[in-house]
Every structure is written in structure tokens, then in C-alpha cells.
Amino acid sequence: MFEQADRMKALTSAIFTQIDDMRKAEVAAGKDVITLSIGSPDMAPAPHIIEALKNSIDGRMNYGYTLSRGVPELLTAIANWYQAKFDVELDPATEVHSLIGSQEGLAHIALCLINPGDVVLVPDPGYPIFSSGPLVAGAELHRMPLTPENNYLPDLTAIDETVLKRAKIMILNYPNNPLAAIAPRSFLEEVVAFAKRHNILVCYDFAYSDLVFDGYRPDSFLSIPGAKDIAIEFNSLSKTYNMAGCRVGYVVGNAKVISILGRLKSNFDYGIFYPIQQAAIAALTGSQDCVGETAARYQRRRDIIVNGFNELGWQVNRPQASMYVWAPVPTKQSSFDFTVSLLKNTGVAVIPGSAFGAYGEGYVRIALVQPESRLEEAVDRITKWLKP
């Protein structure tokens, strides 16, 4: 009786849904499943963050609407955090805007700037919202292949001039989901020059800025001279402070673009629940020891998977950032078929690379979202299956 709008036809979560349905079926059948599929942190926020939330929840006047931009204290905390961490100067009044999770902003930005038929340059493999947001806005996608031969960086010289004339937005994400790849500063400098030359807005997803290992420190895109002229950067407290369910993120950078996004949001929704904003302020302004502890824990988890798989003969790279391992399929199956076989034979759930685009075929994404003992058990199960 009711038909979906045409814009919905390009949207799909089929592979994610299929894998999760199969995982649930295995659990219902009594199997102990080790879930390494969805990248939802399994750790809690630091005590001082929870305490700030508790204290604010008791305020009877804290349950009303909040402005979508965010309370001034939160905007100032974000600006100060960027200054201290990346030496990026931001005006809290014009260059910072809170978001109900960074994904919300990534979903809406194309509605602000794209007319039907405009081109958006998206990475492949890429997190699904990079494509679905522009598709809802009526954009045409130009997929930029991210391949190991080019260190998982897009080859900007390979984009045809006819595409560039219609391109309005380029979406980039480093440290990367799903690839766990990183971008050198020299590449970011190349992107700034490229975007200025072709009048393209860069939307830089920096959500994994603090899940970094082995002494690696990523550059904020906005730390590149001239970047604020052509870029906005999305970040989130979800991974850095284990606040994924709180849905608190933000966008920083070009004041004009942020103003446009803010106008759209003021018509669509209100701001983040006030107590959560207080928790976010506590996270950004309080002790940062918890951030280092979280990263160290993910590094230990990474080493369990990488060392275990490499000892097995399943050769995977050792990522310097993110909460994922991107692993080539070790059998002659497709990434989807291998994922299904892995789940049914070992009770370990991962996501096939094909869920992230055509160039993800031949790989699986493993989320490091279980305690070390469970990851060790996953390695043991897989070892017994692949090398009985």
C-alpha cells in the first residue's frame, strides 16, 4: 500500500542486517558468539564524566529544549581542546557547532550544499554514511578507490576533469574506518591545494583522532594552513571517551558552511540533552588520562589479533590507529561467504569488506570491541578452524 520514495532506493544496510540476523540466529540456537562486527565501544566513560552526568540529571530545569549549536561552555571546551591538542585556533561562536553524534552532521551536510546532479567524491571502501547522506540529497557519487598499492589514499590525479567541474564535496576519513589506515601530513597538504584549485569543500571525518598507537599522532585537517578556507572537520566523543550512546559530536572549521548546517539543524531538531552536554564538557576539560588508557587497551587488543593471525599464517597489517583490523580473506571465498563460514564454524562475527564498497571485496573488518580474553578465544577458535 505504501511505497518508499525514490531517494530511499539507493540506501541499503542489507549486508549489515544480514550478518546481524545470522549472529542473532546463532545466539538463539545456543552458540556463544564473539561479536567483532559492530564498532560499538564496550568500555565505560571515565568516572569524572559519569559524575558530571549524574550531577546534572538532578537539576529540575535541565530537561527543556536546548539550542542546536550547543551551550557556550561546550563550544568553548571544544575550541580549547583543539587548541591544546592540534594547535588549531577556533572561534567558538562561529566555527564550532555541536551535533547529535558526528554521523548526524555527516548525514545532513550534503542537504545543505548539494543540488540534484552535483557530484560528491567519496572513498571506496568507506563508512556507509559517506555515500547515503549525499544520495538522499540527490548527488551523484564519484567513488575514489582506496587501495593498498596507494597506501589507502585516493589518487587525486586520477579524477577526471569533467567530474571535478561538477564536484562540490569531497569526503575523507583518517584514521580510517574500515581500513584503519592513516594519512601523512603531506597528503593533507596536497588535498588542501587540490580543493582550493577546484573549489571543493572537504568534509573530514576525524572521529578516531585519539585511538592511536605506537606513538603515532595524527594531524587535524584544520592544522594545515588554509584548510579552514575549504574544509570542515567532524569529531565525536563516542570513541575517544566511550560515549557512543550519548550521541555527542561536533563540527568545526569553515564558519560559512557551519552557519548553513546550523540553519538546517535549527529547522530539523534541537540540541543535545543538557546533562549530556555537561558530561561532554567534563570529558573535554577534565583529566585526559582516560584517553590514553583507552588507546592503550585497544593497542593490546590489536596486538592479540594481529600477532595471533600472523602466527596462524593469516597475514594482516598492524594498524597505527582506530579500533579495527582490516584483514584480507584467507580463503578463496568472497568476503561475504567467508564471513558466514567464520560465524557458523567458529562463532566469531565480523563484517565483510563488501559492505563498505566494491573495493572492500576480498577483506573483512574486525572490530576490537571485546575484552582481551575474548579476543584470545576468537584467535584460538579461528586457528583450530583454519589450521586443524
C-alpha positions in Angstrom: 0.0 0.0 0.0 2.7 2.4 0.9 5.7 2.8 -1.5 9.1 4.2 -0.4 10.3 7.4 -2.0 12.8 7.0 -4.9 15.5 8.5 -2.7 15.3 5.5 -0.4 16.0 3.0 -3.1 19.7 3.8 -3.1 20.0 3.3 0.6 20.8 -0.2 1.9 22.0 -1.8 5.1 21.4 -5.2 3.7 24.8 -6.8 4.5 25.0 -5.3 8.0 21.4 -6.5 8.6 22.1 -10.0 7.2 25.1 -10.5 9.3 23.4 -9.4 12.4 20.4 -11.5 11.7 22.7 -14.5 11.3 24.5 -13.6 14.5 21.2 -13.4 16.4 20.1 -16.8 15.0 23.4 -18.4 16.2 22.9 -16.9 19.6 19.2 -18.1 19.7 20.4 -21.6 18.8 22.6 -21.5 21.9 26.0 -20.7 20.4 28.5 -18.5 22.2 29.1 -15.7 19.6 32.1 -13.4 19.9 30.8 -10.2 18.3 33.5 -8.3 16.4 31.2 -6.8 13.8 29.6 -3.5 15.0 32.1 -0.9 16.2 30.4 0.0 19.4 32.9 0.6 22.3 32.5 -1.9 25.2 34.2 0.3 27.8 32.6 2.9 30.1 33.3 6.6 30.3 35.7 7.7 33.0 34.2 8.3 36.5 34.5 12.1 36.3 32.4 12.1 33.1 29.7 9.9 34.7 29.8 12.0 37.8 29.1 15.2 35.8 26.2 13.5 34.1 24.7 12.4 37.5 25.0 15.8 39.0 23.3 17.5 36.0 20.5 14.9 35.9 19.3 16.0 39.3 18.6 19.6 38.0 14.9 20.0 37.5 15.4 22.8 35.0 17.8 20.7 32.8 15.1 18.8 30.9 13.9 21.5 28.5 14.9 22.1 24.9 18.5 23.2 24.2 19.7 25.2 21.2 21.1 23.1 18.4 24.5 24.9 18.4 25.3 23.8 22.0 25.8 25.6 25.2 28.6 28.2 25.2 30.6 26.2 27.7 30.7 23.2 25.4 31.6 25.2 22.4 34.5 26.8 24.3 35.6 23.5 25.6 35.8 22.1 22.1 37.7 25.1 20.9 40.2 24.9 23.8 40.6 21.1 23.2 41.5 21.7 19.6 43.9 24.5 20.5 45.7 22.3 23.1 45.8 19.1 21.1 46.3 20.2 17.5 47.3 23.9 17.8 44.1 24.8 15.8 42.5 28.1 16.7 38.7 28.1 16.5 36.1 30.8 17.3 33.5 29.1 19.5 30.8 31.4 18.3 31.2 30.8 14.6 33.5 27.9 13.9 32.1 25.2 16.3 28.7 23.5 16.3 27.6 20.6 18.4 26.0 17.6 16.7 23.8 14.7 17.9 26.7 12.4 17.0 29.1 13.2 14.2 27.2 10.8 11.9 24.2 13.2 12.1 26.3 16.0 10.7 27.8 13.8 8.0 24.3 12.8 7.0 23.0 16.4 6.8 25.9 18.3 5.2 25.0 17.3 1.7 21.4 18.6 2.1 22.9 22.0 2.9 25.2 22.3 -0.2 24.2 19.8 -2.9 21.7 20.2 -5.7 20.5 17.1 -7.6 23.2 16.1 -10.1 26.1 17.7 -8.2 29.0 15.3 -7.6 30.3 14.2 -4.3 33.7 12.5 -4.1 33.5 9.6 -1.7 36.1 7.0 -0.6 35.7 3.3 -1.5 35.8 1.4 0.8 34.1 3.9 3.0 31.8 4.2 6.0 28.2 3.9 4.6 27.0 7.4 5.7 29.6 9.0 3.4 27.5 7.7 0.5 24.0 7.6 1.9 23.9 11.2 3.0 24.8 12.6 -0.5 22.4 10.1 -2.2 19.5 11.4 -0.1 20.4 14.9 -1.3 20.3 13.8 -4.9 24.0 13.8 -5.5 25.9 11.7 -8.0 28.7 9.8 -6.4 32.2 9.5 -7.7 34.0 6.8 -5.8 37.6 7.2 -5.1 39.4 3.8 -4.8 41.4 3.3 -1.7 43.9 0.5 -2.4 46.9 -0.9 -0.6 49.1 -0.1 -3.6 48.4 3.6 -2.8 48.6 3.2 1.0 44.8 3.5 1.1 44.9 7.2 -0.1 42.8 8.4 -3.0 44.7 9.2 -6.2 43.6 12.8 -6.8 45.3 12.9 -10.2 43.0 10.0 -11.4 39.8 12.1 -11.0 38.6 13.2 -14.5 38.4 16.9 -15.1 34.7 16.6 -16.2 34.0 15.1 -12.8 35.9 17.8 -10.9 33.9 20.6 -12.7 30.7 19.2 -11.1 32.2 18.2 -7.7 31.0 20.1 -4.7 32.2 18.0 -1.8 35.0 15.5 -1.0 34.7 13.2 2.0 37.8 11.9 3.7 38.3 9.9 6.9 41.7 9.4 8.6 42.3 7.5 10.8 40.0 5.4 8.6 37.0 3.3 9.2 37.0 0.5 8.0 40.6 0.4 6.7 42.4 1.5 9.9 44.6 3.5 7.5 46.3 6.8 8.3 47.2 9.8 6.2 50.5 11.7 6.2 50.6 15.4 6.6 52.0 15.7 3.1 48.8 14.2 1.7 46.6 16.5 3.7 48.6 19.5 2.3 48.0 18.1 -1.2 44.3 17.9 -0.6 44.1 21.5 0.6 45.8 22.7 -2.6 43.6 20.4 -4.7 40.3 21.6 -3.0 41.2 25.2 -3.4 42.1 24.7 -7.1 38.7 23.0 -7.8 36.5 24.9 -5.3 35.6 21.7 -3.4 34.5 21.5 0.2 36.4 18.9 2.2 34.4 17.1 4.9 37.0 15.4 7.1 35.8 12.7 9.5 38.2 12.7 12.4 36.3 10.5 14.8 39.3 8.2 15.6 41.7 11.1 16.3 42.6 9.7 19.7 42.6 5.9 19.1 46.2 5.9 18.1 49.1 3.5 18.8 52.9 3.1 18.9 53.5 6.9 19.4 51.6 7.9 16.3 49.8 11.3 16.4 47.5 12.3 13.6 47.2 15.8 12.2 43.8 17.6 12.3 43.0 18.5 8.7 42.4 22.1 10.0 46.0 22.3 11.2 47.1 22.5 7.5 47.5 26.2 6.5 44.5 27.4 4.5 42.3 24.4 5.4 39.6 26.4 7.1 39.0 28.2 3.7 37.8 24.9 2.2 37.1 22.4 5.0 35.0 21.4 7.9 36.0 18.6 10.3 33.7 16.2 12.2 34.7 14.8 15.5 33.0 12.9 18.3 33.2 11.9 21.9 31.9 8.4 21.0 35.2 6.6 20.6 37.6 8.9 22.5 35.6 9.0 25.7 33.5 5.8 25.3 30.3 7.9 25.0 28.8 6.4 21.8 25.3 6.0 23.2 25.3 9.6 24.3 25.3 10.8 20.7 27.5 13.8 21.2 29.7 15.1 18.5 30.6 18.3 16.7 31.8 20.0 13.6 34.5 22.7 13.4 36.0 24.8 10.6 34.7 27.0 7.9 32.3 29.5 9.5 30.0 29.9 6.5 29.4 26.2 6.0 28.9 25.7 9.7 26.3 28.5 9.6 24.4 26.8 6.8 24.5 23.5 8.6 23.3 25.2 11.8 20.4 26.7 9.9 19.3 23.3 8.6 19.6 21.8 12.0 17.6 24.6 13.6 14.7 23.6 11.3 15.2 19.9 11.9 15.9 19.4 15.6 17.0 20.9 18.8 20.3 20.4 20.7 21.8 17.6 22.8 20.2 16.8 26.2 21.7 19.3 28.6 23.1 16.8 31.1 25.0 15.0 28.3 26.5 18.4 27.3 27.7 18.7 30.8 29.2 15.3 30.6 30.9 16.3 27.4 32.3 19.4 29.0 33.7 17.3 31.8 35.3 14.9 29.3 37.0 17.6 27.3 38.2 19.7 30.2 38.9 17.1 32.8 41.8 14.7 33.1 42.8 13.1 29.8 44.4 10.0 31.4 41.3 8.0 30.4 42.0 8.7 26.7 45.5 7.3 26.9 44.2 4.3 28.9 41.5 3.6 26.3 44.1 3.8 23.4 46.5 1.5 25.3 43.7 -1.0 25.8 42.9 -1.0 22.1 46.6 -1.4 21.2 46.8 -4.5 23.4 43.7 -5.9 21.7 45.1 -5.1 18.3 48.3 -7.0 19.1 46.3 -10.1 20.2 44.5 -10.2 16.8 47.5 -9.3 14.6 50.0 -11.5 16.4 47.6 -14.4 16.6 46.6 -14.2 12.9 50.1 -13.7 11.7 51.3 -16.8 13.7 48.4 -18.7 12.0 49.7 -17.6 8.6 46.8 -15.2 8.1 48.9 -12.1 7.3 47.3 -8.8 8.4 48.8 -5.4 8.8 49.4 -3.8 12.2 47.3 -0.6 12.2 48.6 2.5 14.0 45.1 3.8 14.7 41.3 3.2 15.0 39.5 0.3 16.7 39.6 -2.0 13.7 41.8 -4.5 11.9 41.3 -4.8 8.1 42.2 -8.3 7.1 42.4 -10.0 3.7 40.1 -13.0 3.3 42.4 -16.0 3.9 40.4 -18.5 1.8 39.2 -18.5 -1.8 35.7 -17.3 -0.8 34.1 -13.9 -1.3 34.2 -11.7 1.8 30.5 -12.3 2.5 30.8 -16.1 2.1 33.9 -16.2 4.3 32.1 -14.1 7.0 29.2 -16.5 7.0 31.5 -19.5 7.2 33.5 -17.9 10.0 30.4 -17.2 12.0 28.9 -20.7 11.6 32.2 -22.6 12.2 33.8 -20.5 14.9 31.0 -18.3 16.4 33.1 -15.2 15.5 31.1 -12.3 13.9 32.9 -9.8 11.6 31.8 -7.6 8.8 32.6 -8.4 5.1 34.5 -5.7 3.3 32.0 -5.6 0.5 29.6 -3.8 3.0 31.8 -0.7 2.6 32.0 -0.6 -1.2 33.3 -2.6 -4.2 36.9 -2.1 -3.3 36.3 -3.7 0.1 35.7 -7.1 -1.6 38.3 -9.6 -0.5 38.6 -8.2 3.0 36.8 -8.3 6.4 36.7 -5.7 9.1 37.3 -6.9 12.6 36.2 -4.5 15.5 38.3 -4.7 18.6 35.3 -4.3 20.9 35.7 -7.3 23.2 38.0 -7.9 26.3 41.4 -9.4 25.7 40.3 -12.8 26.9 37.5 -13.0 24.3 39.9 -11.9 21.6 42.3 -14.6 22.6 39.5 -17.1 22.4 38.5 -15.8 19.0 42.1 -16.3 17.7 42.1 -19.8 19.2 38.7 -20.7 17.6 39.8 -19.4 14.2 43.2 -21.2 14.5 41.5 -24.5 15.1 39.2 -23.9 12.2 41.7 -22.7 9.6 44.5 -24.9 10.7 43.1 -28.0 12.4 
